Amino acid sequence: MSDLADIVETGFGAAVLAFGVVAGITVYSTGSIETLPDTVDRFTAALSMTFLPALSLAAWPNLVAGGAGIGSAWKLEETTQLRIAAFVAVYVFLAVVLHSLL
């Protein structure tokens, strides 16, 4: 696979994992699976908010997620491709989860 395909696959996997976490927390906290349609709406909105410009006031979860992504990529002593993939995975996961739960 190409480098770009690996990075896109990593970002997609992180988004799927984030949906599982958000849906699990929502169903557990409400005690009902009937809240899943609302969870899907919140997840979709949160996913779109991960691409907010950094100057937006609502983008502070993106800054937190970006800092965590940079920290995780910095610690890796691997290829640049793996560092980028680690950043993308951590950023997408944390940004979506933070936006969904707020």
Backbone atoms as SQL, in Angstrom:
CREATE TABLE atoms (id INTEGER PRIMARY KEY, chain TEXT, resi INTEGER, resn TEXT, atom TEXT, x REAL, y REAL, z REAL);
INSERT INTO atoms VALUES
  (1, 'A', 1, 'MET', 'N', 0.825, -1.179, 0.000),
  (2, 'A', 1, 'MET', 'CA', 0.000, 0.000, 0.000),
  (3, 'A', 1, 'MET', 'C', 0.873, 1.247, 0.000),
  (4, 'A', 2, 'SER', 'N', 0.312, 2.317, -0.510),
  (5, 'A', 2, 'SER', 'CA', 1.066, 3.563, -0.526),
  (6, 'A', 2, 'SER', 'C', 1.030, 4.212, 0.858),
  (7, 'A', 3, 'ASP', 'N', 1.900, 5.176, 1.018),
  (8, 'A', 3, 'ASP', 'CA', 1.963, 5.871, 2.304),
  (9, 'A', 3, 'ASP', 'C', 0.655, 6.584, 2.615),
  (10, 'A', 4, 'LEU', 'N', 0.069, 7.224, 1.606),
  (11, 'A', 4, 'LEU', 'CA', -1.173, 7.952, 1.817),
  (12, 'A', 4, 'LEU', 'C', -2.323, 7.005, 2.170),
  (13, 'A', 5, 'ALA', 'N', -2.372, 5.868, 1.517),
  (14, 'A', 5, 'ALA', 'CA', -3.428, 4.891, 1.816),
  (15, 'A', 5, 'ALA', 'C', -3.308, 4.380, 3.246),
  (16, 'A', 6, 'ASP', 'N', -2.085, 4.163, 3.707),
  (17, 'A', 6, 'ASP', 'CA', -1.879, 3.726, 5.096),
  (18, 'A', 6, 'ASP', 'C', -2.354, 4.783, 6.085),
  (19, 'A', 7, 'ILE', 'N', -2.085, 6.046, 5.800),
  (20, 'A', 7, 'ILE', 'CA', -2.478, 7.121, 6.695),
  (21, 'A', 7, 'ILE', 'C', -3.996, 7.280, 6.714),
  (22, 'A', 8, 'VAL', 'N', -4.633, 7.182, 5.536),
  (23, 'A', 8, 'VAL', 'CA', -6.098, 7.264, 5.465),
  (24, 'A', 8, 'VAL', 'C', -6.723, 6.099, 6.207),
  (25, 'A', 9, 'GLU', 'N', -6.165, 4.914, 6.041),
  (26, 'A', 9, 'GLU', 'CA', -6.680, 3.734, 6.747),
  (27, 'A', 9, 'GLU', 'C', -6.550, 3.894, 8.252),
  (28, 'A', 10, 'THR', 'N', -5.465, 4.459, 8.701),
  (29, 'A', 10, 'THR', 'CA', -5.270, 4.694, 10.126),
  (30, 'A', 10, 'THR', 'C', -6.288, 5.697, 10.663),
  (31, 'A', 11, 'GLY', 'N', -6.518, 6.774, 9.917),
  (32, 'A', 11, 'GLY', 'CA', -7.510, 7.771, 10.327),
  (33, 'A', 11, 'GLY', 'C', -8.911, 7.193, 10.374),
  (34, 'A', 12, 'PHE', 'N', -9.256, 6.358, 9.399),
  (35, 'A', 12, 'PHE', 'CA', -10.573, 5.719, 9.384),
  (36, 'A', 12, 'PHE', 'C', -10.730, 4.775, 10.572),
  (37, 'A', 13, 'GLY', 'N', -9.692, 4.002, 10.848),
  (38, 'A', 13, 'GLY', 'CA', -9.736, 3.092, 11.996),
  (39, 'A', 13, 'GLY', 'C', -9.902, 3.838, 13.306),
  (40, 'A', 14, 'ALA', 'N', -9.225, 4.976, 13.435),
  (41, 'A', 14, 'ALA', 'CA', -9.358, 5.785, 14.652),
  (42, 'A', 14, 'ALA', 'C', -10.773, 6.341, 14.778),
  (43, 'A', 15, 'ALA', 'N', -11.378, 6.743, 13.652),
  (44, 'A', 15, 'ALA', 'CA', -12.748, 7.256, 13.693),
  (45, 'A', 15, 'ALA', 'C', -13.733, 6.157, 14.091),
  (46, 'A', 16, 'VAL', 'N', -13.520, 4.952, 13.578),
  (47, 'A', 16, 'VAL', 'CA', -14.398, 3.830, 13.938),
  (48, 'A', 16, 'VAL', 'C', -14.250, 3.500, 15.419),
  (49, 'A', 17, 'LEU', 'N', -13.026, 3.494, 15.913),
  (50, 'A', 17, 'LEU', 'CA', -12.784, 3.239, 17.332),
  (51, 'A', 17, 'LEU', 'C', -13.441, 4.316, 18.193),
  (52, 'A', 18, 'ALA', 'N', -13.333, 5.569, 17.757),
  (53, 'A', 18, 'ALA', 'CA', -13.957, 6.661, 18.501),
  (54, 'A', 18, 'ALA', 'C', -15.476, 6.506, 18.534),
  (55, 'A', 19, 'PHE', 'N', -16.076, 6.071, 17.423),
  (56, 'A', 19, 'PHE', 'CA', -17.521, 5.857, 17.417),
  (57, 'A', 19, 'PHE', 'C', -17.897, 4.768, 18.421),
  (58, 'A', 20, 'GLY', 'N', -17.124, 3.708, 18.471),
  (59, 'A', 20, 'GLY', 'CA', -17.402, 2.637, 19.427),
  (60, 'A', 20, 'GLY', 'C', -17.336, 3.124, 20.860),
  (61, 'A', 21, 'VAL', 'N', -16.356, 3.957, 21.153),
  (62, 'A', 21, 'VAL', 'CA', -16.218, 4.488, 22.508),
  (63, 'A', 21, 'VAL', 'C', -17.386, 5.412, 22.844),
  (64, 'A', 22, 'VAL', 'N', -17.710, 6.315, 21.925),
  (65, 'A', 22, 'VAL', 'CA', -18.796, 7.265, 22.169),
  (66, 'A', 22, 'VAL', 'C', -20.126, 6.530, 22.299),
  (67, 'A', 23, 'ALA', 'N', -20.393, 5.581, 21.414),
  (68, 'A', 23, 'ALA', 'CA', -21.652, 4.825, 21.484),
  (69, 'A', 23, 'ALA', 'C', -21.710, 4.000, 22.764),
  (70, 'A', 24, 'GLY', 'N', -20.597, 3.385, 23.136),
  (71, 'A', 24, 'GLY', 'CA', -20.568, 2.593, 24.358),
  (72, 'A', 24, 'GLY', 'C', -20.823, 3.424, 25.598),
  (73, 'A', 25, 'ILE', 'N', -20.194, 4.581, 25.669),
  (74, 'A', 25, 'ILE', 'CA', -20.389, 5.460, 26.824),
  (75, 'A', 25, 'ILE', 'C', -21.834, 5.953, 26.882),
  (76, 'A', 26, 'THR', 'N', -22.395, 6.299, 25.731),
  (77, 'A', 26, 'THR', 'CA', -23.764, 6.808, 25.696),
  (78, 'A', 26, 'THR', 'C', -24.766, 5.737, 26.111),
  (79, 'A', 27, 'VAL', 'N', -24.626, 4.550, 25.553),
  (80, 'A', 27, 'VAL', 'CA', -25.558, 3.469, 25.893),
  (81, 'A', 27, 'VAL', 'C', -25.402, 3.078, 27.352),
  (82, 'A', 28, 'TYR', 'N', -24.175, 3.028, 27.846),
  (83, 'A', 28, 'TYR', 'CA', -23.951, 2.666, 29.248),
  (84, 'A', 28, 'TYR', 'C', -24.539, 3.715, 30.189),
  (85, 'A', 29, 'SER', 'N', -24.324, 4.991, 29.866),
  (86, 'A', 29, 'SER', 'CA', -24.777, 6.039, 30.779),
  (87, 'A', 29, 'SER', 'C', -26.298, 6.209, 30.763),
  (88, 'A', 30, 'THR', 'N', -26.934, 5.957, 29.617),
  (89, 'A', 30, 'THR', 'CA', -28.392, 6.093, 29.557),
  (90, 'A', 30, 'THR', 'C', -29.105, 4.797, 29.882),
  (91, 'A', 31, 'GLY', 'N', -28.427, 3.684, 29.714),
  (92, 'A', 31, 'GLY', 'CA', -29.038, 2.395, 29.987),
  (93, 'A', 31, 'GLY', 'C', -29.986, 1.929, 28.901),
  (94, 'A', 32, 'SER', 'N', -29.908, 2.554, 27.725),
  (95, 'A', 32, 'SER', 'CA', -30.838, 2.198, 26.654),
  (96, 'A', 32, 'SER', 'C', -30.140, 2.281, 25.302),
  (97, 'A', 33, 'ILE', 'N', -30.397, 1.292, 24.469),
  (98, 'A', 33, 'ILE', 'CA', -29.832, 1.296, 23.120),
  (99, 'A', 33, 'ILE', 'C', -30.628, 2.211, 22.187),
  (100, 'A', 34, 'GLU', 'N', -31.766, 2.697, 22.654),
  (101, 'A', 34, 'GLU', 'CA', -32.605, 3.580, 21.841),
  (102, 'A', 34, 'GLU', 'C', -31.968, 4.944, 21.606),
  (103, 'A', 35, 'THR', 'N', -30.892, 5.251, 22.297),
  (104, 'A', 35, 'THR', 'CA', -30.220, 6.533, 22.113),
  (105, 'A', 35, 'THR', 'C', -29.219, 6.506, 20.965),
  (106, 'A', 36, 'LEU', 'N', -29.058, 5.370, 20.297),
  (107, 'A', 36, 'LEU', 'CA', -28.072, 5.270, 19.215),
  (108, 'A', 36, 'LEU', 'C', -28.316, 6.229, 18.053),
  (109, 'A', 37, 'PRO', 'N', -29.542, 6.477, 17.603),
  (110, 'A', 37, 'PRO', 'CA', -29.710, 7.467, 16.527),
  (111, 'A', 37, 'PRO', 'C', -29.189, 8.861, 16.907),
  (112, 'A', 38, 'ASP', 'N', -29.430, 9.280, 18.143),
  (113, 'A', 38, 'ASP', 'CA', -28.890, 10.564, 18.604),
  (114, 'A', 38, 'ASP', 'C', -27.367, 10.516, 18.685),
  (115, 'A', 39, 'THR', 'N', -26.836, 9.370, 19.067),
  (116, 'A', 39, 'THR', 'CA', -25.386, 9.204, 19.144),
  (117, 'A', 39, 'THR', 'C', -24.758, 9.330, 17.765),
  (118, 'A', 40, 'VAL', 'N', -25.386, 8.761, 16.765),
  (119, 'A', 40, 'VAL', 'CA', -24.867, 8.863, 15.390),
  (120, 'A', 40, 'VAL', 'C', -24.864, 10.322, 14.947),
  (121, 'A', 41, 'ASP', 'N', -25.905, 11.068, 15.271),
  (122, 'A', 41, 'ASP', 'CA', -25.950, 12.493, 14.921),
  (123, 'A', 41, 'ASP', 'C', -24.844, 13.267, 15.624),
  (124, 'A', 42, 'ARG', 'N', -24.656, 13.009, 16.916),
  (125, 'A', 42, 'ARG', 'CA', -23.582, 13.687, 17.663),
  (126, 'A', 42, 'ARG', 'C', -22.215, 13.302, 17.136),
  (127, 'A', 43, 'PHE', 'N', -22.037, 12.031, 16.770),
  (128, 'A', 43, 'PHE', 'CA', -20.759, 11.577, 16.237),
  (129, 'A', 43, 'PHE', 'C', -20.461, 12.253, 14.903),
  (130, 'A', 44, 'THR', 'N', -21.461, 12.364, 14.047),
  (131, 'A', 44, 'THR', 'CA', -21.265, 13.013, 12.749),
  (132, 'A', 44, 'THR', 'C', -20.886, 14.480, 12.930),
  (133, 'A', 45, 'ALA', 'N', -21.548, 15.154, 13.840),
  (134, 'A', 45, 'ALA', 'CA', -21.212, 16.554, 14.121),
  (135, 'A', 45, 'ALA', 'C', -19.808, 16.667, 14.697),
  (136, 'A', 46, 'ALA', 'N', -19.446, 15.756, 15.593),
  (137, 'A', 46, 'ALA', 'CA', -18.112, 15.786, 16.196),
  (138, 'A', 46, 'ALA', 'C', -17.031, 15.513, 15.157),
  (139, 'A', 47, 'LEU', 'N', -17.308, 14.598, 14.245),
  (140, 'A', 47, 'LEU', 'CA', -16.339, 14.287, 13.197),
  (141, 'A', 47, 'LEU', 'C', -16.115, 15.497, 12.309),
  (142, 'A', 48, 'SER', 'N', -17.163, 16.226, 12.007),
  (143, 'A', 48, 'SER', 'CA', -16.991, 17.429, 11.186),
  (144, 'A', 48, 'SER', 'C', -16.254, 18.527, 11.954),
  (145, 'A', 49, 'MET', 'N', -16.411, 18.554, 13.282),
  (146, 'A', 49, 'MET', 'CA', -15.729, 19.572, 14.082),
  (147, 'A', 49, 'MET', 'C', -14.240, 19.313, 14.238),
  (148, 'A', 50, 'THR', 'N', -13.780, 18.116, 13.908),
  (149, 'A', 50, 'THR', 'CA', -12.339, 17.855, 13.985),
  (150, 'A', 50, 'THR', 'C', -11.575, 18.634, 12.931),
  (151, 'A', 51, 'PHE', 'N', -12.284, 19.180, 11.966),
  (152, 'A', 51, 'PHE', 'CA', -11.627, 19.936, 10.900),
  (153, 'A', 51, 'PHE', 'C', -11.843, 21.435, 11.036),
  (154, 'A', 52, 'LEU', 'N', -12.226, 21.894, 12.231),
  (155, 'A', 52, 'LEU', 'CA', -12.385, 23.329, 12.481),
  (156, 'A', 52, 'LEU', 'C', -11.031, 24.021, 12.415),
  (157, 'A', 53, 'PRO', 'N', -11.020, 25.253, 11.968),
  (158, 'A', 53, 'PRO', 'CA', -9.751, 25.994, 12.012),
  (159, 'A', 53, 'PRO', 'C', -9.336, 26.241, 13.457),
  (160, 'A', 54, 'ALA', 'N', -8.061, 26.318, 13.659),
  (161, 'A', 54, 'ALA', 'CA', -7.529, 26.456, 15.025),
  (162, 'A', 54, 'ALA', 'C', -7.940, 27.766, 15.688),
  (163, 'A', 55, 'LEU', 'N', -8.363, 28.760, 14.936),
  (164, 'A', 55, 'LEU', 'CA', -8.741, 30.040, 15.516),
  (165, 'A', 55, 'LEU', 'C', -10.158, 30.045, 16.062),
  (166, 'A', 56, 'SER', 'N', -10.927, 29.014, 15.789),
  (167, 'A', 56, 'SER', 'CA', -12.292, 28.934, 16.286),
  (168, 'A', 56, 'SER', 'C', -12.282, 28.649, 17.785),
  (169, 'A', 57, 'LEU', 'N', -13.210, 29.252, 18.501),
  (170, 'A', 57, 'LEU', 'CA', -13.285, 29.056, 19.949),
  (171, 'A', 57, 'LEU', 'C', -13.646, 27.618, 20.303),
  (172, 'A', 58, 'ALA', 'N', -14.449, 26.965, 19.457),
  (173, 'A', 58, 'ALA', 'CA', -14.868, 25.591, 19.717),
  (174, 'A', 58, 'ALA', 'C', -13.782, 24.579, 19.356),
  (175, 'A', 59, 'ALA', 'N', -12.635, 25.042, 18.914),
  (176, 'A', 59, 'ALA', 'CA', -11.586, 24.130, 18.453),
  (177, 'A', 59, 'ALA', 'C', -10.610, 23.719, 19.548),
  (178, 'A', 60, 'TRP', 'N', -10.866, 24.073, 20.809),
  (179, 'A', 60, 'TRP', 'CA', -9.892, 23.715, 21.842),
  (180, 'A', 60, 'TRP', 'C', -9.705, 22.204, 21.969),
  (181, 'A', 61, 'PRO', 'N', -10.738, 21.351, 21.747),
  (182, 'A', 61, 'PRO', 'CA', -10.459, 19.910, 21.764),
  (183, 'A', 61, 'PRO', 'C', -9.498, 19.493, 20.651),
  (184, 'A', 62, 'ASN', 'N', -9.545, 20.210, 19.524),
  (185, 'A', 62, 'ASN', 'CA', -8.612, 19.911, 18.439),
  (186, 'A', 62, 'ASN', 'C', -7.177, 20.231, 18.847),
  (187, 'A', 63, 'LEU', 'N', -7.009, 21.304, 19.595),
  (188, 'A', 63, 'LEU', 'CA', -5.663, 21.660, 20.060),
  (189, 'A', 63, 'LEU', 'C', -5.143, 20.638, 21.066),
  (190, 'A', 64, 'VAL', 'N', -6.012, 20.182, 21.947),
  (191, 'A', 64, 'VAL', 'CA', -5.614, 19.138, 22.902),
  (192, 'A', 64, 'VAL', 'C', -5.248, 17.857, 22.161),
  (193, 'A', 65, 'ALA', 'N', -6.089, 17.469, 21.206),
  (194, 'A', 65, 'ALA', 'CA', -5.832, 16.252, 20.437),
  (195, 'A', 65, 'ALA', 'C', -4.572, 16.393, 19.587),
  (196, 'A', 66, 'GLY', 'N', -4.369, 17.570, 19.025),
  (197, 'A', 66, 'GLY', 'CA', -3.157, 17.800, 18.233),
  (198, 'A', 66, 'GLY', 'C', -1.897, 17.715, 19.082),
  (199, 'A', 67, 'GLY', 'N', -1.965, 18.275, 20.286),
  (200, 'A', 67, 'GLY', 'CA', -0.807, 18.177, 21.193),
  (201, 'A', 67, 'GLY', 'C', -0.511, 16.747, 21.588),
  (202, 'A', 68, 'ALA', 'N', -1.550, 15.975, 21.854),
  (203, 'A', 68, 'ALA', 'CA', -1.351, 14.562, 22.187),
  (204, 'A', 68, 'ALA', 'C', -0.813, 13.796, 20.986),
  (205, 'A', 69, 'GLY', 'N', -1.291, 14.138, 19.791),
  (206, 'A', 69, 'GLY', 'CA', -0.798, 13.492, 18.579),
  (207, 'A', 69, 'GLY', 'C', 0.668, 13.790, 18.330),
  (208, 'A', 70, 'ILE', 'N', 1.058, 15.039, 18.539),
  (209, 'A', 70, 'ILE', 'CA', 2.467, 15.409, 18.380),
  (210, 'A', 70, 'ILE', 'C', 3.321, 14.682, 19.411),
  (211, 'A', 71, 'GLY', 'N', 2.821, 14.601, 20.644),
  (212, 'A', 71, 'GLY', 'CA', 3.565, 13.887, 21.688),
  (213, 'A', 71, 'GLY', 'C', 3.748, 12.416, 21.369),
  (214, 'A', 72, 'SER', 'N', 2.707, 11.781, 20.837),
  (215, 'A', 72, 'SER', 'CA', 2.830, 10.359, 20.511),
  (216, 'A', 72, 'SER', 'C', 3.761, 10.143, 19.325),
  (217, 'A', 73, 'ALA', 'N', 3.697, 11.018, 18.341),
  (218, 'A', 73, 'ALA', 'CA', 4.577, 10.877, 17.171),
  (219, 'A', 73, 'ALA', 'C', 6.021, 11.169, 17.542),
  (220, 'A', 74, 'TRP', 'N', 6.223, 12.096, 18.472),
  (221, 'A', 74, 'TRP', 'CA', 7.568, 12.477, 18.887),
  (222, 'A', 74, 'TRP', 'C', 8.270, 11.316, 19.590),
  (223, 'A', 75, 'LYS', 'N', 7.513, 10.542, 20.363),
  (224, 'A', 75, 'LYS', 'CA', 8.097, 9.437, 21.130),
  (225, 'A', 75, 'LYS', 'C', 8.496, 8.249, 20.258),
  (226, 'A', 76, 'LEU', 'N', 7.885, 8.121, 19.078),
  (227, 'A', 76, 'LEU', 'CA', 8.202, 6.988, 18.204),
  (228, 'A', 76, 'LEU', 'C', 9.578, 7.159, 17.584),
  (229, 'A', 77, 'GLU', 'N', 10.321, 6.104, 17.567),
  (230, 'A', 77, 'GLU', 'CA', 11.619, 6.116, 16.894),
  (231, 'A', 77, 'GLU', 'C', 11.524, 5.251, 15.649),
  (232, 'A', 78, 'GLU', 'N', 10.547, 5.561, 14.822),
  (233, 'A', 78, 'GLU', 'CA', 10.264, 4.782, 13.622),
  (234, 'A', 78, 'GLU', 'C', 10.351, 5.689, 12.404),
  (235, 'A', 79, 'THR', 'N', 9.834, 5.203, 11.299),
  (236, 'A', 79, 'THR', 'CA', 9.850, 5.970, 10.057),
  (237, 'A', 79, 'THR', 'C', 8.893, 7.152, 10.154),
  (238, 'A', 80, 'THR', 'N', 9.067, 8.076, 9.250),
  (239, 'A', 80, 'THR', 'CA', 8.197, 9.252, 9.206),
  (240, 'A', 80, 'THR', 'C', 6.754, 8.843, 8.950),
  (241, 'A', 81, 'GLN', 'N', 6.551, 7.839, 8.109),
  (242, 'A', 81, 'GLN', 'CA', 5.200, 7.367, 7.810),
  (243, 'A', 81, 'GLN', 'C', 4.498, 6.887, 9.072),
  (244, 'A', 82, 'LEU', 'N', 5.192, 6.135, 9.907),
  (245, 'A', 82, 'LEU', 'CA', 4.579, 5.664, 11.150),
  (246, 'A', 82, 'LEU', 'C', 4.330, 6.805, 12.115),
  (247, 'A', 83, 'ARG', 'N', 5.190, 7.783, 12.129),
  (248, 'A', 83, 'ARG', 'CA', 4.962, 8.946, 12.992),
  (249, 'A', 83, 'ARG', 'C', 3.730, 9.724, 12.551),
  (250, 'A', 84, 'ILE', 'N', 3.564, 9.896, 11.249),
  (251, 'A', 84, 'ILE', 'CA', 2.384, 10.595, 10.737),
  (252, 'A', 84, 'ILE', 'C', 1.126, 9.788, 11.045),
  (253, 'A', 85, 'ALA', 'N', 1.196, 8.483, 10.852),
  (254, 'A', 85, 'ALA', 'CA', 0.044, 7.626, 11.135),
  (255, 'A', 85, 'ALA', 'C', -0.329, 7.684, 12.614),
  (256, 'A', 86, 'ALA', 'N', 0.656, 7.705, 13.490),
  (257, 'A', 86, 'ALA', 'CA', 0.382, 7.810, 14.929),
  (258, 'A', 86, 'ALA', 'C', -0.277, 9.142, 15.260),
  (259, 'A', 87, 'PHE', 'N', 0.218, 10.216, 14.663),
  (260, 'A', 87, 'PHE', 'CA', -0.391, 11.528, 14.885),
  (261, 'A', 87, 'PHE', 'C', -1.843, 11.532, 14.431),
  (262, 'A', 88, 'VAL', 'N', -2.100, 11.017, 13.220),
  (263, 'A', 88, 'VAL', 'CA', -3.460, 11.002, 12.675),
  (264, 'A', 88, 'VAL', 'C', -4.385, 10.184, 13.570),
  (265, 'A', 89, 'ALA', 'N', -3.929, 9.020, 14.001),
  (266, 'A', 89, 'ALA', 'CA', -4.769, 8.154, 14.833),
  (267, 'A', 89, 'ALA', 'C', -5.117, 8.820, 16.158),
  (268, 'A', 90, 'VAL', 'N', -4.137, 9.363, 16.836),
  (269, 'A', 90, 'VAL', 'CA', -4.378, 9.994, 18.136),
  (270, 'A', 90, 'VAL', 'C', -5.225, 11.247, 17.972),
  (271, 'A', 91, 'TYR', 'N', -4.919, 12.060, 16.956),
  (272, 'A', 91, 'TYR', 'CA', -5.677, 13.295, 16.741),
  (273, 'A', 91, 'TYR', 'C', -7.139, 13.010, 16.450),
  (274, 'A', 92, 'VAL', 'N', -7.401, 12.138, 15.487),
  (275, 'A', 92, 'VAL', 'CA', -8.794, 11.856, 15.112),
  (276, 'A', 92, 'VAL', 'C', -9.554, 11.261, 16.290),
  (277, 'A', 93, 'PHE', 'N', -8.962, 10.293, 16.968),
  (278, 'A', 93, 'PHE', 'CA', -9.651, 9.649, 18.088),
  (279, 'A', 93, 'PHE', 'C', -9.983, 10.651, 19.189),
  (280, 'A', 94, 'LEU', 'N', -8.988, 11.372, 19.672),
  (281, 'A', 94, 'LEU', 'CA', -9.229, 12.292, 20.788),
  (282, 'A', 94, 'LEU', 'C', -10.154, 13.448, 20.402),
  (283, 'A', 95, 'ALA', 'N', -9.975, 14.010, 19.220),
  (284, 'A', 95, 'ALA', 'CA', -10.823, 15.125, 18.813),
  (285, 'A', 95, 'ALA', 'C', -12.287, 14.704, 18.714),
  (286, 'A', 96, 'VAL', 'N', -12.537, 13.542, 18.129),
  (287, 'A', 96, 'VAL', 'CA', -13.918, 13.087, 17.985),
  (288, 'A', 96, 'VAL', 'C', -14.524, 12.775, 19.357),
  (289, 'A', 97, 'VAL', 'N', -13.779, 12.093, 20.203),
  (290, 'A', 97, 'VAL', 'CA', -14.309, 11.749, 21.525),
  (291, 'A', 97, 'VAL', 'C', -14.571, 13.009, 22.350),
  (292, 'A', 98, 'LEU', 'N', -13.638, 13.944, 22.351),
  (293, 'A', 98, 'LEU', 'CA', -13.851, 15.171, 23.127),
  (294, 'A', 98, 'LEU', 'C', -15.032, 15.967, 22.606),
  (295, 'A', 99, 'HIS', 'N', -15.138, 16.133, 21.285),
  (296, 'A', 99, 'HIS', 'CA', -16.267, 16.877, 20.739),
  (297, 'A', 99, 'HIS', 'C', -17.591, 16.154, 20.997),
  (298, 'A', 100, 'SER', 'N', -17.584, 14.834, 20.967),
  (299, 'A', 100, 'SER', 'CA', -18.821, 14.080, 21.175),
  (300, 'A', 100, 'SER', 'C', -19.315, 14.156, 22.610),
  (301, 'A', 101, 'LEU', 'N', -18.405, 14.149, 23.548),
  (302, 'A', 101, 'LEU', 'CA', -18.797, 14.109, 24.955),
  (303, 'A', 101, 'LEU', 'C', -19.059, 15.479, 25.550),
  (304, 'A', 102, 'LEU', 'N', -18.741, 16.528, 24.818),
  (305, 'A', 102, 'LEU', 'CA', -18.975, 17.888, 25.335),
  (306, 'A', 102, 'LEU', 'C', -20.293, 18.436, 24.868);
